[in-house]
Amino acid sequence: MKGKFGILVALVVFFGVVASGCIGGEETSKTKATKVELTGDFVKDVVAIGKALEENGINEVKFSAWGSGDPNSVMRVHGIVEAARRINKVWEENGVNVRVIITDKYYAAAFQDAYQEYLSKQPLGQAGDFFVNSYAFLPTLADEGYILEITEYANAYKSVIDDFYPSLIEASKFDGKLYGLPQDTEARPFYIRTDVAAKIGFNLEGLEEKVKNGEFTWSDVYQWAKKAKENGAAEWGLIHRKGSAHPDLIQFIFAFGGKLYDENSKKLVVDVPAIYKWLYVEWKFAQDGLLPKDIMSWDWAKQIHPAIVEGRTLFDIGGTWYWTEWQTKDYYGKEGTPRPLKPEEVQAWLAYTLFPAGEEGLNPVTLSQPFVWMINSQAGQQNPSYEEFKELYHELAFLMIIKASDPDINAIHSVISAHLPVRKAAAELIRDEEWLNELKNLNLNLDQEVKDNLRDIVATTVHPINAKFLADVSYMLEYTKLAPAHPKYPALADIFKEALDKVLRGDMSPEDGVEYIIQKVNADPELAQNVEVIGEVPKDWQFP
Amino acid sequence: MKGKKLQTLSFFLSPMIIMVGLFYLIPLIFTIYISFTKMKNWNTEKYLSEVVGFYNYQRLFHMFQHDPMIKAILLTTVIFVGITLIINVLGGLLLALGTFFVNESSASAIRLLWLLPRMSPIAVYSLVWYYFFHGSDIGTLNSILMKLGAISTPIPWGQMTPWGAWSVIIFVNGLVGVSFGMIVFTSSLNQIPKELVIAARVDGASAWQISRRILIPLTKWHFLYVLTWQFLSLLTTYPHLFLLVEWDLVNRDYGTTLALYVFNTAFGRGEQDQGLAAAAAVILSIIGILGGFVTLKVLQFERMIHEPRGDIE
């Protein structure tokens, strides 16, 4: 009996200990933080998140970064790598034993391909945690729940958010909520070959102002292009980009006072008078041999860029990023083996203005396509206990893009890729010659891997001439228009491209081109529901 | 006894039944179901249960009726499938017969050469022909012809409608498809007892007579298989065409077949509309089934599967 009593006591004590352990354990797990209130003090927030992760037994956080674009825009991925290093440093300095590791760094040349990849892999949980892409895709991704809404987090970081240009923050919103932070933007300058202009007596002095005031219009562009061709100063009067993915040519619609989107009806717009004028101008240029009829099938590297850098055209509709692309790619083949241009050559041979007004009384324009840092709505999924600590991973991911938006990271990207900075502090930095010198020597506090990846690009692109160019074109953002961030816009852009190609080749008249666009829109009932056709082909309009 | 037979049958047929069920039937049923939903952007959670009836089919037929490109696309589909099919089947047969009469090492080299288009990644292979047929002086073909003095200005091969565009897409796809027929026919020729060929040789038959009287009749089954397979494959192929059109090498209207049109409409414009794509896939499957059925009828498949009458009662 005594023995039984002893066993009973032992059991009670044992269960008591176990139970108290369990209860105690439960209490401990209840106190384990699964969320941190962001305060806006970066170091404090990073440390708080780090400690919460550490307390939960997490010492390593894995993220992946997906970016895309031209060869010089690699900071779209390396910005995240650098942000991770800076966060790790904060943790190290504060005795927090947690590290961020960027496991997968994916960089695609075509941003549309990267978007399709993200779209198909996100639901499978295989897409990158950070995704930099055009703002144009943000509405679809937000609507499908594929990217993280960061409005609440951003409220705590108002001082950082306020440093971004407001129009770019607006471009990062969907339905009034913030879904990303601007990464870069650009303008699309209208380039003029100074040497060709000189041959035909085209004085470029004060041209920038004339364009700004709407005094130099597309009729003038036509006259000078014609003169350049007729005098044999250049093979072509005008060269421009191709394809529907690069919406440069819709600048004509804006330059002729048209619109592409109606804020009230939330529909895309086929603005018939403006589109007709656009097609007519291009048709006239092509018919008169000033613009290649087959420009839409020209090869980028072997035809379009060489024609500009070798001075075979007077005008070119391009983008700011051309400026450094010409300095890194072997497009100039006049002396035998193709080579890149030197910064001095680019500066000497190319002048730039806004895209001129379509006709008198209208305004010049430019076009921007901001890129945005977006966070996967499942960011951090490759880490342990994701569901439990999801909020912590998401907060950390948000702080990562806050860090990746540091003025120096943004300024480096701007200088080496000739994109425009998205925040005022970065814009100031690129005017700082001392800082530029440090960048030129890569004497900056950057991750070694980032430095190694930037070395070649920095060597060829960091130059006072390039920094001056960026400063010079920054004013263009005041005139900028954005292509509509509407899920159906790419379909409409495709139709524009098809019509323009047919008009340029002379297979269709400009009127037929407009009719073709309307027919194509109406052929797809879903597209037709999202597009309004306004206005008529002007009867008495003349060009030039 | 009957049970035993069933058991044996099940044992031998089960791998095939599982394969067909898993990779053909279930996807087919899913595709048909998805074609009745609003499924897009791969968002199964949101759209898979949103049934919209015949909406996707109505949208597709509306496009077929009103798209100004559609006549060119349908014509291109017929010409592309018809001519490429002839090239694929006859080219494969000719290559197999040709290599049958040469020594084995030369035959292997020739076969390997013809397999290159199929072995090369699609983008690389298409890029080769992009630069070859490019419509300016950077195009290899134009450059050669200009150096030879045959032409003074470059010819925009793929942009000459319709035959220029058709020729390029047929040529590029034709080269890829020939190797398939070649392998099947080569394998079938190797199954023919050598004695028949030797006996014919002894009797003084020429290579042409051997081919016509012995080899071709004995490859009838394979011919039927290659023809039907390639027909279905050409009806639904689009990767090479997609790149050639996307790179503006060939005219969009006369370089686009029905399969590519559907792909571009459902996937190529920013959105990924799986509902619409599934409806199109169902329609293409129906066309394929009808086409396959007609091919089998024309080539008298039923007669071929009759049990041989045999010579001994």
Boltz contact constraints between the chains, C-beta under 6 A:
constraints:
  - contact:
      token1: [A, 119]
      token2: [B, 41]
      max_distance: 6.0
  - contact:
      token1: [A, 119]
      token2: [B, 272]
      max_distance: 6.0
  - contact:
      token1: [A, 120]
      token2: [B, 42]
      max_distance: 6.0
  - contact:
      token1: [A, 123]
      token2: [B, 42]
      max_distance: 6.0
  - contact:
      token1: [A, 144]
      token2: [B, 41]
      max_distance: 6.0
  - contact:
      token1: [A, 144]
      token2: [B, 43]
      max_distance: 6.0
  - contact:
      token1: [A, 296]
      token2: [B, 248]
      max_distance: 6.0
  - contact:
      token1: [A, 297]
      token2: [B, 248]
      max_distance: 6.0
  - contact:
      token1: [A, 302]
      token2: [B, 138]
      max_distance: 6.0
  - contact:
      token1: [A, 487]
      token2: [B, 271]
      max_distance: 6.0
  - contact:
      token1: [A, 490]
      token2: [B, 269]
      max_distance: 6.0
  - contact:
      token1: [A, 490]
      token2: [B, 270]
      max_distance: 6.0
  - contact:
      token1: [A, 491]
      token2: [B, 269]
      max_distance: 6.0
  - contact:
      token1: [A, 494]
      token2: [B, 269]
      max_distance: 6.0
  - contact:
      token1: [A, 498]
      token2: [B, 252]
      max_distance: 6.0
  - contact:
      token1: [A, 519]
      token2: [B, 68]
      max_distance: 6.0
  - contact:
      token1: [A, 523]
      token2: [B, 63]
      max_distance: 6.0
  - contact:
      token1: [A, 523]
      token2: [B, 66]
      max_distance: 6.0
  - contact:
      token1: [A, 523]
      token2: [B, 67]
      max_distance: 6.0
  - contact:
      token1: [A, 524]
      token2: [B, 63]
      max_distance: 6.0
  - contact:
      token1: [A, 525]
      token2: [B, 59]
      max_distance: 6.0
  - contact:
      token1: [A, 525]
      token2: [B, 62]
      max_distance: 6.0
